[in-house]
Amino acid sequence: MSSKQDFTLIGAGIMSATLGVLLKQLVPRAKITIYERLDKVAAESSDAWNNAGTGHSAFCELNYTPEDENGNIDISKALRISESFEISKQFWAYLVKQGLVETNVPFINDIDHMSFVFGKSNQTFLKNRYDALTAYPMFMDMKHSEDFREIASWVPLMMEGRNTNEKIAATRMPIGTDVNFGSITRKMIGYLESCEDVEIHLGHQVEDIDKRDDGTWEIELTDLNTNEEKTVRSNFVFIGAGGGALKLLEKSDIPEGEGYGGFPVSGQFLKCNNPDVVLRHEAKVYGKAEEGSPPMSVPHLDTRMLNGKRSLLFGPYAGFSTKFLKNGSYLDLPLSLDAHNIYPMISAGINNISLTKYLIEQVMQSPEEKFEALVKYYPEAKFEDWELITAGQRVQIIKKDEDEGGKLQFGTEIVSCSDNSLAALLGASPGASTAVSIMLNLLQKCFPEEIKSREWQTKLTEMIPCYGKSLIEDGELCKRTREYSTAVLKLEDV
């Protein structure tokens, strides 16, 4: 049994929801309190319209398999992410099977994941990527083609009006998924609300976080509904506030948080308003990102299932805002600057001129120029069928680096204090898809003794059958657990 019985989670997104459920399963008598600044659960990065909804498995995301100057392809990140998403599916399957979340409307649906490239050099890259990935069992069902007719049978909408002599290539994984991360977050929060000793407080803004002499944390809050100020204490604090986590980490004053900064990137999508067009495409098709662009800017033409309704989106188009959250303040970026991170942030800016140039070009694009990018993937698209919508806000990590002064780091990172009584999650993609693995890493980091106990090991294995084992190396285990989650989550494996 953990010595930390009082847990405070800041932010009501998928990270806090996942951690809250894991803790309640592992420590049934735990007191868990979640504070959220907005008046809704999962209203920021976890909201379905604020992310791509892709169950990131590295099936189609080419930025997870970088190619060096000699043509060698590094698939290590792809393997880790694919394994992590399988772990997420196992955990969600456990929640469904145990009746802990309602499933009237599915939060996850099967949808083909495809990569699609243009030009001879990219054809070679995609074939080499395919060969490298399919050497591992978790990618053995991947299909590859450079044949126009075969690709047209996969995505007919994208091939209409296209020159049959154009050099293209595609890969296809039939077991891809579309996930409504807002929906699964709300379902998990709903379960937590039904549990004894769990409280969810919406409309509560954290003003300060201070460590007390007795080792507990004092959290100052404002109830935005009544403007009442309050102070609470907790044995353990998790900061899972998306883009807002950096500012809250700074308020905690833990030395481990020094040197971290954040670079906000916003996004937009083109949404199809023609129902006939929407019904003619059924896949998530990812291309290659422009050189110097952030990971969230990889172009993709996506079928989405949002609360039972089918949609079609293309994008994203990167933008820039000084807000750290979609519902944040334009002062977020300037107020995040401090003596401890100003040099790393300036250094990272100097070292990423190409990214700055890319963002400026994206911001300056007209609607017609944005539409031209869509035409490359859907040649017969009509301008009047599409509207531009604003997606979510992401904050990429900037951290101290001995060689470069400051480094822009994509992905996520857990920052915790020396006694592991406070932890914050910084960063972005592919966060939501790998939330379960990230929170398991947090438990390993912050509860090193408890996680070794027989009670925790038994429960973790019950929730996640592959826990402690490698799906990368054990092909038979990967097949069994994938079949298990596919059946429970009612995903078609074709």
Secondary structure as the mmCIF struct_conf table of DSSP 4:
data_model
#
loop_
_struct_conf.conf_type_id
_struct_conf.id
_struct_conf.beg_label_comp_id
_struct_conf.beg_label_asym_id
_struct_conf.beg_label_seq_id
_struct_conf.end_label_comp_id
_struct_conf.end_label_asym_id
_struct_conf.end_label_seq_id
BEND BEND1 SER A 3 SER A 3
STRN STRN1 ASP A 6 ILE A 10
BEND BEND2 GLY A 13 GLY A 13
HELX_RH_AL_P HELX_RH_AL_P1 ILE A 14 LEU A 26
TURN_TY1_P TURN_TY1_P1 PRO A 28 ARG A 29
STRN STRN2 LYS A 31 GLU A 36
BEND BEND3 ARG A 37 LYS A 40
TURN_TY1_P TURN_TY1_P2 VAL A 41 ALA A 42
BEND BEND4 GLU A 44 GLU A 44
TURN_TY1_P TURN_TY1_P3 SER A 45 SER A 46
BEND BEND5 ASP A 47 ASP A 47
HELX_RH_3T_P HELX_RH_3T_P1 ALA A 48 ASN A 50
BEND BEND6 ASN A 51 ASN A 51
STRN STRN3 THR A 54 THR A 54
BEND BEND7 ALA A 58 CYS A 60
HELX_RH_3T_P HELX_RH_3T_P2 LEU A 62 TYR A 64
BEND BEND8 THR A 65 THR A 65
STRN STRN4 GLU A 67 GLU A 67
TURN_TY1_P TURN_TY1_P4 GLU A 69 ASN A 70
BEND BEND9 GLY A 71 GLY A 71
STRN STRN5 ILE A 73 ILE A 73
HELX_RH_AL_P HELX_RH_AL_P2 SER A 76 LYS A 97
TURN_TY1_P TURN_TY1_P5 GLN A 98 GLY A 99
BEND BEND10 VAL A 101 VAL A 101
BEND BEND11 ASN A 104 VAL A 105
BEND BEND12 PHE A 107 PHE A 107
STRN STRN6 ILE A 108 ASP A 110
STRN STRN7 HIS A 113 PHE A 118
BEND BEND13 GLY A 119 GLY A 119
HELX_RH_AL_P HELX_RH_AL_P3 LYS A 120 LEU A 133
TURN_TY1_P TURN_TY1_P6 THR A 134 ALA A 135
BEND BEND14 TYR A 136 TYR A 136
HELX_RH_3T_P HELX_RH_3T_P3 PRO A 137 PHE A 139
TURN_TY1_P TURN_TY1_P7 MET A 140 ASP A 141
STRN STRN8 LYS A 143 SER A 145
HELX_RH_AL_P HELX_RH_AL_P4 PHE A 148 TRP A 154
HELX_RH_AL_P HELX_RH_AL_P5 PRO A 156 MET A 159
TURN_TY1_P TURN_TY1_P8 GLU A 160 GLY A 161
TURN_TY1_P TURN_TY1_P9 THR A 164 ASN A 165
BEND BEND15 GLU A 166 GLU A 166
STRN STRN9 ILE A 168 MET A 173
TURN_TY1_P TURN_TY1_P10 PRO A 174 ILE A 175
STRN STRN10 THR A 177 VAL A 179
HELX_RH_AL_P HELX_RH_AL_P6 PHE A 181 SER A 194
BEND BEND16 CYS A 195 CYS A 195
TURN_TY1_P TURN_TY1_P11 GLU A 196 ASP A 197
STRN STRN11 VAL A 198 LEU A 202
BEND BEND17 GLY A 203 GLY A 203
STRN STRN12 HIS A 204 LYS A 211
TURN_TY1_P TURN_TY1_P12 ASP A 213 ASP A 214
BEND BEND18 GLY A 215 GLY A 215
STRN STRN13 TRP A 217 ASP A 223
TURN_TY1_P TURN_TY1_P13 LEU A 224 ASN A 227
STRN STRN14 GLU A 228 SER A 234
BEND BEND19 ASN A 235 ASN A 235
STRN STRN15 PHE A 236 ILE A 239
HELX_RH_3T_P HELX_RH_3T_P4 GLY A 242 GLY A 244
HELX_RH_AL_P HELX_RH_AL_P7 ALA A 245 SER A 252
TURN_TY1_P TURN_TY1_P14 ASP A 253 ASP A 253
HELX_RH_3T_P HELX_RH_3T_P5 PRO A 255 GLY A 257
TURN_TY1_P TURN_TY1_P15 GLU A 258 GLY A 259
STRN STRN16 GLY A 261 CYS A 272
HELX_RH_AL_P HELX_RH_AL_P8 PRO A 275 LEU A 279
TURN_TY1_P TURN_TY1_P16 ARG A 280 ARG A 280
BEND BEND20 ALA A 283 ALA A 283
STRN STRN17 LYS A 284 TYR A 286
HELX_LH_PP_P HELX_LH_PP_P1 LYS A 288 GLU A 290
TURN_TY1_P TURN_TY1_P17 GLU A 291 GLY A 292
HELX_RH_3T_P HELX_RH_3T_P6 PRO A 295 SER A 297
STRN STRN18 HIS A 300 LEU A 306
TURN_TY1_P TURN_TY1_P18 ASN A 307 GLY A 308
STRN STRN19 LYS A 309 GLY A 319
BEND BEND21 THR A 322 THR A 322
BEND BEND22 PHE A 324 LEU A 325
TURN_TY1_P TURN_TY1_P19 LYS A 326 ASN A 327
BEND BEND23 GLY A 328 GLY A 328
TURN_TY1_P TURN_TY1_P20 TYR A 330 LEU A 331
HELX_RH_AL_P HELX_RH_AL_P9 ASP A 332 SER A 336
TURN_TY1_P TURN_TY1_P21 ALA A 339 ASN A 341
HELX_RH_AL_P HELX_RH_AL_P10 ILE A 342 ASN A 351
TURN_TY1_P TURN_TY1_P22 ASN A 352 ASN A 352
HELX_RH_AL_P HELX_RH_AL_P11 ILE A 353 MET A 364
HELX_RH_AL_P HELX_RH_AL_P12 PRO A 367 TYR A 377
BEND BEND24 TYR A 378 TYR A 378
TURN_TY1_P TURN_TY1_P23 PRO A 379 GLU A 380
HELX_RH_3T_P HELX_RH_3T_P7 PHE A 383 ASP A 385
STRN STRN20 TRP A 386 ASP A 401
TURN_TY1_P TURN_TY1_P24 GLU A 402 GLU A 404
STRN STRN21 GLY A 405 GLN A 409
BEND BEND25 GLY A 411 GLY A 411
STRN STRN22 THR A 412 SER A 416
TURN_TY1_P TURN_TY1_P25 SER A 418 ASP A 419
BEND BEND26 ASN A 420 SER A 421
STRN STRN23 LEU A 422 GLY A 427
TURN_TY1_P TURN_TY1_P26 SER A 429 PRO A 430
HELX_RH_3T_P HELX_RH_3T_P8 GLY A 431 THR A 434
HELX_RH_AL_P HELX_RH_AL_P13 ALA A 435 CYS A 446
TURN_TY1_P TURN_TY1_P27 PRO A 448 GLU A 449
HELX_RH_3T_P HELX_RH_3T_P9 GLU A 450 LYS A 452
BEND BEND27 SER A 453 SER A 453
HELX_RH_AL_P HELX_RH_AL_P14 ARG A 454 MET A 463
BEND BEND28 ILE A 464 ILE A 464
TURN_TY1_P TURN_TY1_P28 PRO A 465 GLY A 468
BEND BEND29 LYS A 469 LYS A 469
TURN_TY1_P TURN_TY1_P29 LEU A 471 GLU A 473
HELX_RH_AL_P HELX_RH_AL_P15 GLY A 475 VAL A 488
TURN_TY1_P TURN_TY1_P30 LEU A 489 LYS A 490
#
